[in-house]
Amino acid sequence: MDSLDKLRALCDAATPGPWEVDGSGIYSKVIHKDYGRPWLVSGQVYPNDGDFIAAARTALPALIELCEALEKKDAARDGYVWKDPAKSKIEWLAEYKAATAAVEAAQKNLENI
């Protein structure tokens, strides 16, 4: 398991996000199905720490998505450069365009945090 897989597993195991700071606690914006109110993630945090933790819950998955999209874009570019005879130029171009679109989408997700 590489670093991105480990980080993705941490994100997947955490309380659903996005999170927000409310008073001295951090809450999930997702309503708990059994209790009908937001999940308390952590109580009694310093405001600056709470802001960081809440932002990281949304930013980390977006950063992982961007890293994975960049890896795919690099692989598509490298595949064309090395000219695998099993793929046509059109197939490589389609892969590269799809990877580029994924990178742009991931960057927009980060801008919206």
Contacts in CASP RR format, 6 or more apart in sequence:
PFRMAT RR
TARGET T0000
AUTHOR 0000-0000-0000
METHOD contacts of the structure
MODEL  1
MDSLDKLRALCDAATPGPWEVDGSGIYSKVIHKDYGRPWLVSGQVYPNDG
DFIAAARTALPALIELCEALEKKDAARDGYVWKDPAKSKIEWLAEYKAAT
AAVEAAQKNLENI
1 9 0 8 1.000
4 64 0 8 1.000
4 67 0 8 1.000
4 68 0 8 1.000
7 60 0 8 1.000
7 64 0 8 1.000
8 61 0 8 1.000
8 64 0 8 1.000
10 60 0 8 1.000
11 57 0 8 1.000
11 60 0 8 1.000
11 61 0 8 1.000
11 64 0 8 1.000
14 57 0 8 1.000
15 28 0 8 1.000
15 30 0 8 1.000
15 39 0 8 1.000
15 41 0 8 1.000
16 28 0 8 1.000
16 30 0 8 1.000
16 39 0 8 1.000
17 28 0 8 1.000
17 29 0 8 1.000
17 30 0 8 1.000
17 57 0 8 1.000
17 58 0 8 1.000
18 28 0 8 1.000
18 29 0 8 1.000
18 54 0 8 1.000
18 57 0 8 1.000
18 58 0 8 1.000
19 26 0 8 1.000
19 27 0 8 1.000
19 28 0 8 1.000
19 29 0 8 1.000
19 41 0 8 1.000
19 53 0 8 1.000
19 54 0 8 1.000
19 57 0 8 1.000
19 58 0 8 1.000
20 26 0 8 1.000
20 27 0 8 1.000
20 29 0 8 1.000
20 54 0 8 1.000
21 27 0 8 1.000
21 45 0 8 1.000
21 47 0 8 1.000
21 50 0 8 1.000
21 51 0 8 1.000
21 54 0 8 1.000
24 43 0 8 1.000
24 44 0 8 1.000
24 45 0 8 1.000
25 40 0 8 1.000
25 41 0 8 1.000
25 42 0 8 1.000
25 43 0 8 1.000
25 44 0 8 1.000
25 45 0 8 1.000
25 50 0 8 1.000
26 40 0 8 1.000
26 41 0 8 1.000
26 42 0 8 1.000
26 43 0 8 1.000
26 45 0 8 1.000
26 50 0 8 1.000
26 53 0 8 1.000
26 54 0 8 1.000
27 38 0 8 1.000
27 39 0 8 1.000
27 40 0 8 1.000
27 41 0 8 1.000
28 38 0 8 1.000
28 39 0 8 1.000
28 41 0 8 1.000
29 38 0 8 1.000
30 38 0 8 1.000
30 39 0 8 1.000
31 37 0 8 1.000
31 38 0 8 1.000
32 38 0 8 1.000
32 39 0 8 1.000
41 53 0 8 1.000
42 50 0 8 1.000
42 53 0 8 1.000
45 53 0 8 1.000
55 113 0 8 1.000
58 113 0 8 1.000
59 110 0 8 1.000
59 113 0 8 1.000
62 106 0 8 1.000
62 109 0 8 1.000
62 110 0 8 1.000
62 113 0 8 1.000
63 110 0 8 1.000
65 106 0 8 1.000
65 109 0 8 1.000
66 103 0 8 1.000
66 106 0 8 1.000
66 107 0 8 1.000
66 109 0 8 1.000
66 110 0 8 1.000
69 99 0 8 1.000
69 102 0 8 1.000
69 103 0 8 1.000
69 105 0 8 1.000
69 106 0 8 1.000
70 103 0 8 1.000
72 99 0 8 1.000
72 102 0 8 1.000
73 96 0 8 1.000
73 99 0 8 1.000
73 100 0 8 1.000
73 102 0 8 1.000
73 103 0 8 1.000
75 99 0 8 1.000
76 92 0 8 1.000
76 95 0 8 1.000
76 96 0 8 1.000
76 98 0 8 1.000
76 99 0 8 1.000
77 96 0 8 1.000
79 87 0 8 1.000
79 92 0 8 1.000
80 89 0 8 1.000
80 92 0 8 1.000
80 93 0 8 1.000
80 96 0 8 1.000
END
